[in-house]
Amino acid sequence: MSSSCEQRPLRLGVAGLGRGFMLTLPSLKADSRVILCAAAAPRAESRSAFEEAFGGRAHDSVESLCADPDVEAVYIATPHQMHAQHVACAAEHGKHVLVDKPLAIELADGQRMVAAARASGIHLIVGPSHSFDAPVQQAHDIIRSGELGEVRMIQALNYTDFLYRPRRPEELRTEAGGGVMFSQAIHQIDIVRLLAGGLAQRVMAMTGAWDPERPTEGAYAAMIDFACGAFATLTYSGYAHFDSDEWMDWVGELGHAKVSSEYGGARRALAGVHSPEDEAALKSDRTFGAAEPQPAAPHHEHFGPVIVCCERGDLRLTPKGVWLYGDTERRFIRAPDLAAPRLPVIDALFAAIRDGAPPAQTGEWGLASLELCHAILRAAELRAPVELELQVPA
């Protein structure tokens, strides 16, 4: 066990008690290195529930939370379009930041966030994203060891029901950060950038917006080439038909087992919704104070099938570990025992603040991944390759 585990706990404030926080909460509760000492949320019910559950102080604004002297770092789990304002506020008050992906919606906002963090001397970490998942880290370690030689090609695929989960109106507008690009593509981008060394050079892409009732991108396919000579293909559909968890031993994205009777559940749930207000209310039912957190997952989280082709072998990532296919044999490398599904994110935050050792997923990293999101949209619009300028190495 590292010396970090013996250091004083991190006093964490949470901005936003919605779905993002709910997904990370089991890991936060399970980790003695974190004390949830404060929160900010617009709903009085969520604030009261937080105070009752954790005994901390609940604020009605993020500005008040960031000014709280008891808060050492802020986990920003507010909607995408609020990230820039809230990171700037935290930086102004000298608070370290874990901001949910994506870093921002607009590149200019992301650049200002990175500059503000640098000027304030705070750590800015972007996550949780699936690049933190233990099997991704396993594959990254194998690649860095040199055992299989250089990475040559990566394939990442995911088919989900994302577009038909309950959404607020802005989540169905691309310019407001809606659709699959900023919430879903960012995961695949982070994964393949980490495994390919980070320095993407250009991208070619197509996108699909096929449902006029949900008029934003629900699918994309992209090819990215990297400075190391590798290339990656990314394919995603959130149209709630084929489910690629079928290829992951029926383990869902969050590490829970799926059953066949769940098929079509997202579309069935929306069938009884007759207005944007009703749909937004349905999403609110999943926030802290209105719903119970999911039980601990038995498997690691994942983001669909990922295959890495190297000079002397291939890697296939699964929720239970990594398959390594060599020249004459294959073997399975089991992932570490699952203490908590998002423990690597807390590891990264704690190591950055207590030990001065930030992870790959810094603000600069998040900005580079955000650039790729915009480049995919631009390449699809132009039907031509788009060059990248803001990339950083892993």
Steps between C-alpha positions, in 0.01 A plus 500: 500500500636843408576767757211703353258270680644615835458870428214714623168456316404736221214736590288500186211726406259393226346741250188333364317204651354358180563187299877549467544524876271201556721282279817597687346502848551127580874540445516820704315338789724194492828695514624615841738746331204724411269694730191645331492821702280726287279515192313746280171425325199702383244253641430542872412130522846401378672740739304367797572141399872577476512657846311208647722240332842658551463765767667754276394849401266540201513822298244641258769625260832376367651839582418448868639146489830616350532768768448245779828491699438138599516385135839397363397379155180514294346223292307683228215276387275771359367499139760540225413861419574606859848348528691805380338737750532258789863407437587870477325558833686214669834621361431853623461360852809279475309169502631197313250365247371169373262595217274246337566440132497680265722784615262748333288532188687779321874482439548863599341427838725198544808709426394759758443225758846356447654847521308580820615177665859566401489858626346395833741209550219248547469148364230464233408137424236397248294195585354259570555374149548142391870560441528450879348148484731233639508289177596812301778568748610135471523529122685828532755339733553207261554738211747710700692187599595445135407130519289522183695768316339811357125560475387477139118513504216541750133419449240632745129426458193566710128460432271625778161654581655835596280727288182356653586538865312788668638833382460868578421709186856633464635144499337455159669808351857459373592866550409466869719192540224250430504181299759227512805705405579683824362239740601177325766558233715661766532157668619323186731789415657493846552123482659488156712809563638344818578168329650665191716749687273804488632687198220479244576684175185500287155346481252394234142439606130468426213557742135399507194689626217270400210576734324837443343472845850501651682729254864458596778257415419150615779322312844554352791320340848648500856413404784670686869483415769551761852636498634158604377352169196323647142564396171444679143446387213607723141388444205592720121481479263606777179410314392223737492206262806270496667491842876438486495380862407172333870490404604580859348192666184702573679726743370856475706818479487553877609144582161347579364186335224546242201274442317449173173641636666844524524522120300797371455645847615851410255537212218347704558748782479793257180372342296644786671840491305768316696823552857622548403602853384148582822354361713743701302404811568134426873576496469695827365184660855359473668778704629482856215513749252368244659162428726251672854448366556177314657217701870435457580352159654151485704583189711787375338768288558500123409685183442223253742276312854634455769309307859622482720357224871520573810380314522170688147441624152631565317607815126468560351690791216349705327599828695224676846562359702487179551220249848495348538323165866433415666323209446146627291529815236707670446573866254685721628761744238554767434854614569587865228413748225761492505705821280772346410564133656846475785459746762588231343846470535557874854359484583760235344790690666403827843443341484836324405700809694313770804384299517751215469217245217581258362233263492517122147645518594859585323810374736506201408139425130579525546793262672274245214249519245781468683617186445156350127515575474823304727364227273199448200730458698725265640211294148360457375841387785553253525137385875556528783437749550753780843576645550517877701766686445461876612142560723398791686174567380241750 
